[in-house]
Amino acid sequence: MTKSANSWSLYIIEASDASLYTGITTDVERRFGEHLQGPRGARFFNGRSPLKIIYREDGHDRASASRREAEIKKLSRRAKQQLIEQAAAAAAVQNE
């Protein structure tokens, strides 16, 4: 596979009502900006605002990112929170 084939990322955004939005993109920062701006963002953010990116997985191809997005969307809120907490703990250990 080429490097560009693995340029997809999965992300979770916390919204102003404390809900969690999961999506995929090739540029997480750009996509977050689109969610902030409105028309090009997801309908999910009508009536709520994206606050921050709280989770991301990089290095996917489009198909694996889509599969992973579907897996995460099926998780309960608690399971999503555990996933986010585990990733934060792993990042903290790496930064020590």
Sine and cosine of phi, psi and omega as CSV:
sin_phi,cos_phi,sin_psi,cos_psi,sin_omega,cos_omega
0.00,0.00,0.54,-0.84,0.07,-1.00
-0.99,0.16,0.30,-0.95,0.00,-1.00
-0.85,0.52,-0.64,0.77,-0.03,-1.00
-0.92,0.39,-0.43,0.90,0.03,-1.00
-0.92,0.39,-0.43,0.90,-0.01,-1.00
-0.97,-0.23,0.53,0.85,-0.07,-1.00
-0.99,-0.17,0.19,0.98,0.00,-1.00
-1.00,0.04,0.57,-0.82,0.02,-1.00
-0.79,-0.62,0.52,-0.85,0.14,-0.99
-0.96,-0.27,0.60,-0.80,-0.01,-1.00
-0.60,-0.80,0.40,-0.91,0.13,-0.99
-0.82,-0.57,0.75,-0.66,0.03,-1.00
-0.92,-0.40,0.69,-0.72,0.14,-0.99
-1.00,0.05,0.75,-0.66,-0.01,-1.00
-0.99,-0.14,0.22,-0.98,-0.06,-1.00
-0.88,0.48,-0.38,0.92,0.04,-1.00
-0.99,-0.12,0.27,0.96,0.01,-1.00
0.95,0.30,0.15,0.99,0.08,-1.00
-0.98,0.21,0.25,-0.97,-0.05,-1.00
-0.88,-0.48,0.77,-0.64,0.03,-1.00
-0.93,-0.37,0.76,-0.65,0.02,-1.00
-0.92,-0.39,0.71,-0.71,0.02,-1.00
-0.46,-0.89,0.07,-1.00,0.06,-1.00
-0.76,-0.65,0.44,-0.90,-0.01,-1.00
-0.21,-0.98,0.19,-0.98,0.13,-0.99
-1.00,-0.07,-0.19,0.98,-0.01,-1.00
-0.56,-0.83,0.99,-0.13,-0.11,-0.99
-0.89,0.46,-0.70,0.71,-0.04,-1.00
-0.90,0.44,-0.69,0.73,0.04,-1.00
-0.88,0.48,-0.71,0.70,-0.04,-1.00
-0.90,0.43,-0.64,0.77,0.06,-1.00
-0.87,0.50,-0.68,0.73,0.06,-1.00
-0.87,0.50,-0.64,0.77,0.05,-1.00
-0.90,0.43,-0.63,0.77,0.06,-1.00
-0.89,0.45,-0.62,0.79,0.02,-1.00
-0.92,0.39,-0.62,0.78,-0.11,-0.99
-0.96,0.29,-0.54,0.84,0.03,-1.00
0.87,-0.50,-1.00,-0.09,-0.23,-0.97
-0.82,0.58,-0.59,0.81,-0.02,-1.00
-1.00,0.01,-0.08,1.00,0.04,-1.00
-0.99,0.14,0.04,-1.00,-0.02,-1.00
-0.97,0.26,0.53,-0.85,0.08,-1.00
-0.87,0.50,-0.43,0.90,0.04,-1.00
-0.77,0.64,-0.56,0.83,-0.08,-1.00
-1.00,0.03,0.13,0.99,0.16,-0.99
-0.95,0.32,0.88,-0.48,-0.01,-1.00
1.00,0.00,-0.08,1.00,0.07,-1.00
-0.57,-0.82,0.33,-0.94,-0.04,-1.00
-0.88,-0.47,0.59,-0.81,0.12,-0.99
-0.96,0.29,0.75,-0.66,-0.01,-1.00
-0.99,-0.12,-0.80,0.60,-0.05,-1.00
-0.30,-0.95,0.39,-0.92,0.11,-0.99
-0.99,0.15,0.85,-0.53,-0.06,-1.00
-0.94,-0.35,-0.11,0.99,0.00,-1.00
-0.35,-0.94,0.60,-0.80,0.13,-0.99
-0.44,-0.90,0.52,-0.85,0.10,-0.99
-0.80,-0.60,0.85,-0.53,0.00,-1.00
-0.97,-0.25,0.20,-0.98,0.12,-0.99
1.00,0.02,0.26,0.97,0.04,-1.00
-1.00,0.02,0.38,-0.93,0.30,-0.95
-1.00,-0.06,0.10,-0.99,-0.09,-1.00
-0.85,0.53,-0.69,0.72,-0.05,-1.00
-0.91,0.41,-0.72,0.70,-0.03,-1.00
-0.93,0.36,-0.55,0.83,0.06,-1.00
-0.90,0.43,-0.66,0.75,0.02,-1.00
-0.91,0.41,-0.67,0.74,0.03,-1.00
-0.89,0.45,-0.70,0.71,-0.02,-1.00
-0.91,0.42,-0.62,0.78,0.06,-1.00
-0.86,0.50,-0.71,0.70,0.01,-1.00
-0.89,0.46,-0.66,0.75,0.04,-1.00
-0.87,0.50,-0.73,0.68,-0.06,-1.00
-0.93,0.36,-0.61,0.79,0.01,-1.00
-0.90,0.44,-0.42,0.91,0.03,-1.00
-0.99,0.17,-0.27,0.96,-0.03,-1.00
-0.94,0.33,0.46,-0.89,0.13,-0.99
-0.94,0.33,0.27,-0.96,0.04,-1.00
-0.85,0.53,-0.69,0.72,-0.01,-1.00
-0.88,0.48,-0.68,0.74,0.01,-1.00
-0.90,0.43,-0.61,0.79,0.06,-1.00
-0.90,0.43,-0.67,0.74,0.02,-1.00
-0.89,0.46,-0.64,0.77,0.03,-1.00
-0.90,0.44,-0.67,0.74,0.05,-1.00
-0.85,0.53,-0.72,0.70,0.00,-1.00
-0.90,0.44,-0.70,0.71,0.01,-1.00
-0.89,0.45,-0.67,0.74,0.02,-1.00
-0.89,0.45,-0.66,0.75,0.02,-1.00
-0.91,0.42,-0.64,0.77,0.02,-1.00
-0.91,0.41,-0.65,0.76,0.02,-1.00
-0.91,0.41,-0.67,0.75,0.02,-1.00
-0.90,0.43,-0.63,0.78,0.03,-1.00
-0.92,0.39,-0.61,0.80,0.01,-1.00
-0.91,0.42,-0.65,0.76,0.03,-1.00
-0.91,0.42,-0.66,0.75,0.01,-1.00
-0.89,0.45,-0.55,0.84,-0.05,-1.00
-1.00,0.09,-0.03,1.00,0.01,-1.00
-0.97,0.23,0.00,0.00,0.00,0.00
